[in-house]
Amino acid sequence: MIKLTRYLSARQLLLVGTSFLFCMPVFSQGIVKPASPGFDIENMEIPHGKIDTISYYSKTVGSNRKAITYTPPGYSKNRKYPVLYLLHGIGGDEREWLNGGKPQVILDNLYASGKLEPMIVVMPNGRAMKDDRAVGNIMSKDKIEAFSTFEKDLLNDLIPFVEKNFSVHKDRKHRAIAGLSMGGGQSLNFGLANLQKFAWIAGFSSAPNTKPPKELVPDPVKAKDMLKVLFISCGASDNLIINSKRTHDYLVINNVPHIYFIEPGVHDFKVWKNGLYMFSQLLFKPVDTSTFSKYPVAEAPASNKIGSNK
């Protein structure tokens, strides 16, 4: 190479260098499209990740607690992985995503298509109390308070356990949090309040436990600087869409880049599975915020709009 460059003119070197740059792969992300039919159907001919149950001691609660983990196909302790903490709704527990959302199937299919960065997914019980079963009156005061208490359990007990027992990165840029309904509110509340811990945050059909926007994002400049991706999705006919809409409106006014994706649908796993499908593809990759405003926002049917007489 040294001998070759001696005989190349400056113009020739410039042309060689320019050609090299144009041949380099482009890593910036485009729009992630909603899922196509079959995205959640198990394919036995592709590699599969592994589902396990872990038990960790929670100083916050004062007892052992359970969580479900998904390790990707080919998981190896010889490399380090980022982590997505995936939260359930008010009527569920650590198994709700498995029972209704098939996250392992969705992720396996995405890995087989080359669309994901390898990551570990942790599905905890977001009801941080000694009897954390989804039984009895799930709206009782103690159970609702337990969803708030989970912030301490997550930060002080679960994350340290995962980082001690799995081969994972331990910095904010390799840590994400997302959830459905009550778990969506938790994800926005905990993630945005702890930007030193999470750089990737998503709320799917976030419930009324979501803090008011000014409390969620008291410092928009800091949020803009520290967030990688903030993803907010909901069904257009979901009565809880007001929680997502008010957050979106506040973020727009304060110039905080985020994805606001509204699809036809209600408060169910059809919307939440699509949220996971889309958000997971954005994780732990270079980000192009100029694409965020291009995600579609569906309109609710006229009969479902507030003030309709039908």
Summary of the structure (lengths in Angstrom):
residues: 310
radius of gyration: 21.5
end to end distance: 76.2
largest distance: 82.3
contacts: 978
relative contact order: 0.13
helix: 39%
strand: 17%
